[in-house]
Amino acid sequence: MDRHLIRKDFPILDQKVNGKPLVYLDSAATSQKPLSVIEAIEKYYREYNSNVHRGVHTLGSKATDAYENAREKVAKFINAPSPAQIIFTRGTTEGLNMIAHGYARFQVREGDEIVITPMEHHSNMIPWQQIAIATKATLKYIPLQPDGTITLDDIRAAVTSHTKILAMTHVSNVLGTINPIKEAAKIAHENGAIMVVDGAQSVPHMPVDVQDLDCDFLAFSGHKMMGPTGIGVLYGKREVLEKLEPVHFGGEMIETVELYQSTWKEIPYRFEGGTPIIAGAVGLAAAIDYLSGIGMDNVRKMSHEITEYGMERLGKVEDVTIYGPKVRGELITFNLANVHPHDVATVLDTEGVAVRAGHHCAQPLMRWLDVVATARASFYIYNTEQDVDVLVSALEKAKEFFGHAIR
C-alpha cells in the first residue's frame, strides 16, 4: 500500500501548523479520520437522522438498520461469535467501568484477588482499585521486567485459585509492550478467573480475534481506529454477559416497568440505556470498512515498518532516551536529557510536529520509569518516513534550543 495515497484520504493532514506542514504523531491519543468516515456521519445527519428501535417510520427504520449493521461489522471485525455480544459504549473507559461495576462488584468477595500490571492506563487501574476497596478484595500487580515486559512465569506466580479477575492491556500506551493475552487468558481460566483486556491500542493496529485470544471481556474505542469520538465497544463472552448487571438505567433497556420493579431487555440492549450513540456507530462502521479495505494484516505491517524506522532514527539521536522493549506497538516514548517533555513538545509544535507529552494516564508507570513525564510519538498508516525525519530534525532543533540544560 502507498502511504502517500492513503494520506490523501485524510483531509486534516493537508494543512500547515505554525507555518510548517503538519506532522501528526499523536494517533495513540486519537487517530485522524478518513473522508469516508466524515461523509458517513454527515450523510446520517443529512438524510436519515432519527432515533433507533422505537419508530416505525422510514427514517427510524434506516437509522436502526445502520446502527445494527454497525454492530454486525464490529462483531465480524474482532471475530465475535454473535453481534449480540457487542455492546456500544462511549469508549474504552466506560467499557472497563461497566465490567468493574456491573460484573466485579457482584462477583468479587472479601479474600478474592484482582490481578493487573503496573503498565495499565488509569482506566484499567482505578476501577479495580475501587472494586478492591468496596469488596475488600486484594489488588495484586504482576512485576515488570527491566525492559517493561511481563513474563508468563510472573503471571503464573501472581494468579492463584483466589484470583477472580486478571485485567491487562493488550498494548501499553506508554511502553508499546505487546502483552501475551492468549497465554494469560489460559492461566486465568486454569485458576477459575476471567480475562479482561484493554484493547484501546491493539484493535486499531493489528488483527484481534477474541475467540483465538479466549478473553472474557475486551474493551476498545472508536476514535483511536479512525472512527469518531464518543463511541466504543465492549465485547463479552455470552456466559459473562449473562452475569453483567446494567449500570445505566432508563429508556430503551427495559422490557417492562412497574411502579416498584422493572425487567430488562435481552443482551445487548439491556446495557444501552437511553438514546444510543447512533452517529458514532455509523462512523465506526465506516472506519471498519476503511480498515478492512486495507486489511488489518497490512495495517499491522505498515504501522510496524514506520515504528521500526522511528526507533532506528530516534535511537541515533544523542541525549534521547527511549523507553520500552524493542518489539513493540506503534509508538515511541522518549525523553530529551534534562528537558521537561512539555517543553520538548512545545518546540516540536513550532516545527509543525504534534506529539503527546505528560504522564499519559499512567502515573504509577512513570514512577517505575523514574521520570515525571515523557514525550510520545505514535504512528498510523498515514505516517511516512518523512514524518519521522521531520521529527528527528525538530528534536535536533530542540537540542540546540535547550543546549544549556542538556550540558
ABEGO torsion letter per residue (X at the ends): XBAAAAAAABAAABBBBGGBBBBBAAAAABBBBBAAAAAAAAAAAAAABBBBGABABAAAAAAAAAAAAAAAAAAAAAGBABAAABBBBAEAAAAAAAAAAAAAAAABBBGBBBBBBAABBAAAAAAAAAAAAAAGBBBBBBBBBAAGBBBAAAAAAABBAABABBBBBABBAAAGBBBBAAAAAAAAAAAGBBBBBBAAAAAAABBBBAAAAGBABBBBBAAAAGBBBGBBBBBBBAAAAAABBBABBEBGABABBBAABBBBBBOAAAABBEBBBAAAAAAAAAAAAAAAAAEAAAAAAAAAAAAAAAAAAAAABBGBBBBEBABBBBBBBBBBBGBBAAAAAAAAAAAGBBBBBEAGGBAAAAAAAGBABBBBBBBBAABBAAAAAAAAAAAAAAAAAAAAAAX
